[in-house]
Amino acid sequence: MQNMAKAHFGLIGLGVMGENLVLNAERNGYSSVVFNRSREKTDAFLSGRGAGRDIQGAYTLPEMIAKLERPRRILMMIKSGGPIDAMIATISPLLEAGDLLIDGGNSLYSDTERRVAELESRKFGFIGMGVSGGAKGALEGPSMMPGGTRESYLAIEGLVQKMAAQVEDGPCVSYIGPGGSGHFVKTVHNGIEYGVEQILAEAYDLMKRVCGLETGQIADVFAQWNGMEELESYLVEITEICLRSKDPADNSDLVEKIVDVAGQKGTGLWTVISSLEQGVPCPTIYAAFNARVISSLRQERLAAEAVLHGPEPLSPAGLCAPDKAMAPIRDAAILSVITSYAQGMALLAAGSSSHGYDLDLSSIAQIWKGGCIIRARLLKRIQDAYERDANLPNLMMDPWFADQINRRLPGLRHVVSSAALSGVPVPCFSAALDYIDSYRSGRLPQNLVQAMRDCFGSHTYERLDQPGSFHTAWIQ
């Protein structure tokens, strides 16, 4: 039954994520009052999933405010951008010093920076909190990445630690840092997610188009991969589930009936923009983002298929291993996944430095170990790597990861060359190989680029044999 005492926190926005988070909190002993723009939505929730629970409804913002204990804590689960700013402008006059607003959506971290500064100046608290785990994670325990002032975080610490996913070394939530750091970390999380999803899709495509496996056989390969430390993860698990799912109408493979156009909600683009702003190469993540963009050109691709000709897919020797582990493709997937994480962690380190976030990369790996979409056994290795060396310049330099690269690089190289000969695009595999080969090259051809820049624009250059800047009159 409903408790008419003051509620512990308020929720604005009864979408699936909002509903599940409030049910999660109630299960963990925190009462709430919920508000949605649509009265019908509020009524449906209170008479349905929220019935008989310590959850009250409100039909106006003043009513919600009146039902909350002080200082008030209000979680907003609404669309990012303008709607968040509009809600802040509407609710702020109803708040008092010490009250706290929490944005639990996917907001641009620079927007969160602005909101934290604005609201803290008015004696309110503001938390920008990345939440990952999808609808199931929100209900059972997500990974949460709250950023803002430490004082604001401490006001919700007990609540979020109970709501978060729990792993062997604690809850999957921690104070991330000041300003928009929580949403910055969530943005990079999503960029890594883009990379891993595309990597698994490329592995599927090669097994289907080049190796000639049936969908169920490919699912068997993913099941085997999910038993490995290097690949066991939520995304590999659900890839197998998707491949095994049947269309109820005719029991055919459902995934083969899905249009090959991937959607996106902006966080992948924000990751790419951030990496360019920070000067951090993230080619595996770029490639995954670009793969979604080019997939949207479906009608153009269908027309081009009849005009632009490629080779017949072939099965180069050793690519489609008879042991059903698909060893070369497996190795390519492992190294590409490692590069996606390595690039994301390098971007976090650079953003931490430039924005003054003081991010703890080991702690971030820990809170990603449960609840979130990119949760994987590999994150324990990442956590350990940054515990050993908090200033690790790149994850690939850690001894365990370096050993993985040295052992599996021939497989990745074989896969990329075989795919090229077969005319099958593997943008993430190719980008991962280029990234590794570039990073391990003590000398790159940019000496010629610098010569050209100086030739046409007098941009000067440095020399290996002498200190200082130089300019040459290249054209007499």
C-alpha positions in Angstrom: 0.0 0.0 0.0 1.0 3.6 -0.4 2.9 5.3 2.3 1.7 9.0 2.8 4.9 10.0 4.7 7.4 12.2 2.9 9.2 10.3 0.1 12.9 9.8 -0.1 13.2 11.0 -3.6 11.2 12.1 -6.7 11.2 10.9 -10.2 10.3 12.9 -13.3 9.7 10.8 -16.4 8.0 7.4 -16.4 9.6 5.9 -19.5 10.8 2.3 -19.2 14.1 3.4 -17.6 12.4 5.7 -15.1 9.9 3.1 -14.1 12.5 0.5 -13.6 14.8 2.7 -11.6 12.1 3.7 -9.2 11.0 0.1 -8.7 14.7 -0.8 -8.1 14.9 2.0 -5.4 11.7 0.9 -3.8 12.9 -2.7 -3.6 16.0 -1.4 -1.8 14.0 0.5 0.8 13.7 4.0 -0.8 10.2 5.5 -1.2 9.5 7.8 -4.0 7.0 10.2 -5.6 6.6 10.0 -9.4 5.6 12.6 -11.9 5.0 12.4 -15.6 3.7 15.0 -18.1 0.9 12.6 -19.0 -1.5 12.0 -16.1 -2.6 8.8 -17.9 1.0 7.4 -17.7 1.2 8.2 -14.0 -2.2 6.5 -13.4 -1.2 3.4 -15.4 2.0 3.0 -13.5 0.5 3.4 -10.1 -2.3 1.0 -10.9 0.1 -1.5 -12.6 3.7 -2.1 -11.9 3.8 0.5 -9.0 0.6 -0.8 -7.3 1.0 -1.8 -3.6 4.5 -0.3 -3.4 5.9 2.6 -1.4 5.5 4.9 -4.4 3.2 8.0 -4.5 2.0 9.8 -7.5 1.9 13.5 -8.2 0.1 15.4 -11.0 1.9 18.7 -10.7 5.4 19.7 -9.9 4.4 21.6 -6.7 2.5 18.5 -5.6 5.6 16.4 -6.1 7.8 18.9 -4.2 5.3 18.9 -1.3 5.5 15.2 -1.0 9.3 15.0 -0.7 11.5 15.0 2.4 14.0 17.8 2.7 16.6 18.3 1.3 14.8 17.2 -1.8 16.4 14.7 -4.3 14.8 14.6 -7.7 15.9 12.3 -10.5 15.1 13.4 -14.1 14.7 10.6 -16.7 13.7 12.7 -19.6 15.1 13.5 -23.1 18.4 15.3 -23.0 19.1 18.8 -24.4 16.2 21.3 -24.5 13.8 19.2 -22.4 16.3 19.1 -19.5 16.9 22.8 -19.6 13.2 23.5 -19.8 12.5 21.2 -16.8 15.3 22.9 -14.8 13.8 26.3 -15.5 10.3 25.2 -14.5 11.2 23.4 -11.3 14.0 25.7 -10.0 11.6 28.3 -8.6 10.0 25.6 -6.5 13.3 24.4 -4.9 15.1 25.6 -1.8 18.8 25.8 -0.9 20.3 22.3 -0.5 17.8 20.6 -2.9 19.4 18.3 -5.5 18.5 17.6 -9.2 19.9 14.5 -10.9 20.0 14.1 -14.7 20.1 10.4 -15.3 19.8 10.6 -19.1 22.5 10.7 -21.8 23.4 14.4 -21.8 26.3 16.1 -23.5 28.9 16.5 -20.8 29.5 20.2 -21.6 25.8 20.9 -21.0 26.1 19.2 -17.6 29.2 21.4 -16.9 27.0 24.5 -17.5 24.1 23.2 -15.4 26.3 22.3 -12.5 27.8 25.8 -12.4 24.5 27.5 -12.8 22.6 25.5 -10.1 25.4 25.4 -7.6 25.6 29.2 -7.8 22.0 29.2 -6.6 22.7 26.9 -3.7 21.1 23.9 -5.4 23.0 20.7 -6.1 23.2 19.1 -9.6 24.4 15.7 -10.5 24.9 14.5 -14.1 24.7 10.7 -13.8 25.4 8.3 -16.6 23.3 5.1 -16.2 24.0 2.0 -18.2 22.4 -1.4 -18.3 19.3 -0.9 -20.4 15.8 -1.6 -19.0 16.8 -4.8 -17.3 19.9 -3.2 -15.7 17.8 -0.3 -14.5 15.5 -2.7 -12.7 18.0 -5.3 -11.4 21.0 -3.1 -10.9 22.7 -0.8 -13.4 26.2 0.7 -13.6 26.0 4.4 -12.5 28.5 7.2 -13.2 27.6 10.3 -11.1 29.5 13.6 -11.5 29.1 16.9 -9.8 30.3 18.2 -6.5 31.4 15.6 -3.9 28.8 17.1 -1.5 26.0 16.5 -4.0 27.2 12.9 -4.5 27.3 12.2 -0.8 23.6 13.2 -0.6 22.7 10.3 -2.9 25.5 7.8 -2.1 23.4 5.5 0.1 20.7 5.4 -2.5 22.8 4.7 -5.6 25.0 2.2 -3.8 21.9 0.1 -3.0 20.5 0.5 -6.5 23.7 -0.3 -8.4 24.7 -3.7 -9.7 26.9 -5.6 -7.2 30.2 -7.3 -8.1 32.8 -9.1 -6.0 34.6 -5.9 -5.0 31.6 -3.6 -4.4 28.7 -1.8 -6.0 29.0 -0.6 -9.6 28.8 3.1 -8.8 31.4 5.6 -7.5 31.9 9.3 -7.4 33.4 10.1 -10.8 34.5 13.7 -10.4 33.4 17.3 -10.7 31.2 19.0 -13.4 30.2 16.9 -16.3 32.6 14.1 -15.6 29.9 11.5 -15.1 28.3 12.2 -18.5 31.7 12.3 -20.1 32.5 8.8 -18.8 29.1 7.6 -19.9 29.7 9.0 -23.4 33.0 7.2 -23.7 31.4 4.0 -22.4 28.9 4.3 -25.3 31.7 4.8 -27.8 33.4 1.6 -26.6 30.0 -0.1 -26.9 29.7 1.1 -30.5 33.1 -0.5 -31.2 32.4 -3.9 -29.6 29.0 -4.2 -31.3 30.5 -3.5 -34.7 33.4 -5.9 -34.1 30.9 -8.8 -33.3 28.9 -7.9 -36.3 32.0 -8.1 -38.5 32.9 -11.5 -37.1 29.3 -12.7 -37.9 29.5 -11.3 -41.4 32.8 -13.1 -42.2 31.6 -16.4 -40.8 28.4 -16.1 -42.9 29.7 -14.7 -46.2 33.2 -16.0 -46.3 33.1 -19.2 -44.3 29.6 -20.2 -45.3 28.3 -21.0 -41.8 24.6 -21.1 -41.0 23.3 -18.7 -38.4 22.9 -21.4 -35.8 26.5 -22.5 -36.4 27.7 -18.9 -35.9 25.7 -18.9 -32.6 27.7 -22.0 -31.5 30.9 -20.1 -32.2 29.8 -17.1 -30.1 28.8 -19.5 -27.3 32.3 -21.0 -27.3 33.9 -17.5 -27.4 31.8 -16.5 -24.4 33.6 -19.1 -22.3 36.9 -17.4 -22.8 38.3 -14.8 -20.4 39.1 -12.4 -23.3 35.6 -12.4 -24.8 33.2 -13.4 -22.1 30.8 -10.4 -21.9 27.2 -9.3 -22.0 27.5 -8.3 -25.7 28.8 -11.7 -26.8 26.1 -13.3 -24.7 23.3 -11.4 -26.3 24.8 -11.8 -29.8 24.4 -15.6 -29.4 20.8 -15.0 -28.2 20.0 -12.8 -31.2 21.4 -15.4 -33.6 19.4 -18.2 -32.1 16.1 -16.3 -32.0 13.4 -17.5 -34.4 10.6 -15.6 -36.2 7.4 -17.0 -34.6 5.7 -16.8 -38.0 7.8 -19.4 -39.7 10.6 -20.4 -37.3 13.2 -18.9 -39.5 16.2 -17.0 -38.2 14.8 -13.6 -37.1 18.1 -11.7 -37.4 18.3 -12.5 -41.1 15.0 -10.6 -41.6 16.1 -7.4 -39.9 16.9 -4.4 -42.2 20.7 -3.7 -42.2 20.5 -0.1 -41.0 21.8 0.7 -37.5 20.4 3.5 -35.4 22.2 5.9 -33.1 21.3 8.4 -30.5 24.3 10.8 -30.5 26.7 9.4 -27.9 28.9 7.7 -30.6 29.2 11.0 -32.4 30.0 12.8 -29.1 32.8 10.3 -28.5 34.3 10.9 -31.9 34.1 14.7 -31.5 35.7 14.4 -28.0 38.5 12.3 -29.3 39.2 14.9 -32.1 39.1 17.7 -29.6 41.4 15.9 -27.2 43.8 14.8 -30.0 43.3 11.1 -29.0 43.2 8.6 -31.9 40.1 6.3 -31.6 40.0 4.7 -35.0 38.2 1.5 -33.9 35.4 3.6 -32.4 35.4 6.0 -35.5 35.1 3.0 -37.7 32.1 1.6 -35.8 30.4 5.0 -35.9 31.1 5.4 -39.6 29.7 1.8 -40.2 26.4 2.9 -38.7 26.4 6.0 -40.9 27.1 4.2 -44.1 24.5 1.5 -43.2 21.9 4.3 -43.3 22.6 4.7 -47.1 20.8 1.5 -47.8 19.1 2.6 -51.1 22.4 3.9 -52.4 24.2 0.7 -51.4 21.6 -1.4 -53.2 22.0 0.6 -56.3 25.8 0.5 -56.1 25.8 -3.2 -55.7 24.7 -3.5 -59.3 27.3 -1.1 -60.6 30.5 -1.5 -58.5 31.8 -5.0 -58.7 34.0 -6.9 -56.3 35.5 -10.4 -56.0 33.5 -13.4 -55.1 33.8 -14.2 -51.4 36.5 -16.9 -51.0 37.7 -18.9 -48.0 41.4 -18.4 -47.8 43.4 -21.2 -46.3 43.3 -21.3 -42.5 40.6 -18.6 -42.1 37.6 -20.8 -41.4 39.2 -23.1 -38.9 37.8 -26.6 -38.7 37.8 -26.7 -34.9 34.7 -24.4 -34.9 36.5 -21.9 -32.7 37.2 -19.8 -35.9 40.6 -19.1 -34.3 41.8 -16.3 -36.7 38.5 -14.5 -36.5 38.4 -15.1 -32.7 41.9 -13.5 -32.4 40.8 -10.6 -34.6 37.8 -10.0 -32.4 39.8 -10.2 -29.2 42.4 -7.7 -30.4 39.8 -5.3 -31.9 37.8 -5.4 -28.6 41.1 -4.6 -26.7 41.7 -1.6 -29.0 38.2 -0.3 -28.5 38.7 -0.3 -24.7 42.3 1.0 -25.0 41.1 3.9 -27.1 38.3 4.7 -24.7 40.5 4.6 -21.7 43.1 6.8 -23.4 40.3 9.3 -24.2 39.2 9.3 -20.6 42.7 10.0 -19.4 43.1 12.9 -21.8 39.7 14.3 -20.9 40.5 14.0 -17.2 43.6 16.0 -17.7 42.2 18.8 -19.8 39.0 19.2 -17.8 40.5 18.7 -14.3 38.3 15.6 -13.6 41.0 13.6 -11.8 39.4 10.3 -13.1 40.4 7.1 -11.4 40.6 4.7 -14.4 40.8 1.6 -12.3 37.7 2.6 -10.4 35.9 3.3 -13.7 36.8 -0.2 -14.9 35.5 -1.6 -11.7 32.0 0.0 -12.0 31.8 -1.2 -15.6 32.2 -4.8 -14.4 28.5 -5.2 -13.7 25.2 -3.8 -14.8 26.4 -1.9 -17.9 26.2 -2.9 -21.5 30.0 -3.3 -21.9 30.4 -5.4 -18.8 33.0 -8.2 -19.5 35.6 -10.3 -17.7 38.2 -8.3 -19.5 37.4 -5.3 -17.3 39.1 -7.1 -14.4 42.3 -7.1 -16.4 41.8 -3.4 -17.2 41.1 -2.6 -13.6 44.3 -4.5 -12.6 46.4 -2.7 -15.3 45.5 0.8 -14.0 45.9 -0.3 -10.3 49.5 -1.3 -11.3 50.2 1.9 -13.1 47.6 4.8 -12.8 49.6 6.7 -15.5 49.7 3.8 -18.0 50.0 5.7 -21.4 48.0 3.0 -23.3 46.3 -0.2 -22.2 48.3 -2.0 -24.9 51.5 -1.3 -22.9 50.4 -3.4 -19.9 52.3 -6.7 -20.0 49.1 -8.9 -20.1 47.6 -6.9 -23.0 50.9 -6.7 -24.8 51.2 -10.5 -24.6 47.7 -10.8 -26.1 48.6 -8.5 -29.0 51.9 -10.3 -29.7 50.3 -13.7 -29.7 47.1 -12.9 -31.7 48.3 -10.2 -34.2 49.0 -12.8 -36.9 45.3 -13.8 -36.7 44.1 -10.3 -37.0 46.4 -9.7 -39.9 45.2 -12.8 -41.7 41.6 -11.8 -41.2 42.0 -8.3 -42.5 43.9 -9.5 -45.6 41.4 -12.3 -46.3 38.5 -10.0 -46.0 40.1 -7.5 -48.4 40.6 -10.3 -51.0 37.0 -11.4 -50.5 35.6 -7.9 -50.9 33.9 -8.1 -47.4 34.2 -4.8 -45.4 35.7 -5.1 -41.9 36.1 -1.5 -40.9 36.7 -2.2 -37.2 39.1 -5.1 -37.8 41.0 -3.0 -40.3 41.1 0.1 -38.0 42.3 -2.1 -35.1 45.1 -3.5 -37.1 46.2 0.0 -38.3 46.0 1.3 -34.8 48.3 -1.4 -33.4 50.7 -1.2 -36.3 50.8 2.6 -36.0 51.3 2.5 -32.3 54.1 0.0 -32.4 55.9 1.9 -35.2 58.9 3.9 -34.0 58.9 5.9 -37.2 55.9 6.9 -39.3 55.8 8.7 -42.7 54.6 12.0 -41.2 58.1 13.4 -41.8 57.0 13.7 -45.4 53.7 15.3 -44.3 55.7 17.9 -42.4 57.9 18.5 -45.4 54.9 19.1 -47.6 53.3 21.5 -45.0 56.5 23.5 -44.8 56.7 23.5 -48.7 53.3 24.9 -49.3 52.7 26.9 -46.1 56.0 27.6 -44.4 54.8 25.7 -41.3 58.4 24.7 -40.3 59.6 21.4 -39.1 61.9 19.8 -36.5 64.9 17.7 -37.3 66.2 14.4 -35.8 69.8 15.6 -35.7 69.4 19.2 -34.5 67.2 21.0 -32.0 65.0 23.9 -33.0 62.5 24.7 -35.8 63.5 24.9 -39.5 62.1 26.1 -42.8 63.4 25.3 -46.2 62.8 27.1 -49.5 61.6 23.9 -51.2 60.7 25.4 -54.5 63.4 27.6 -56.2 
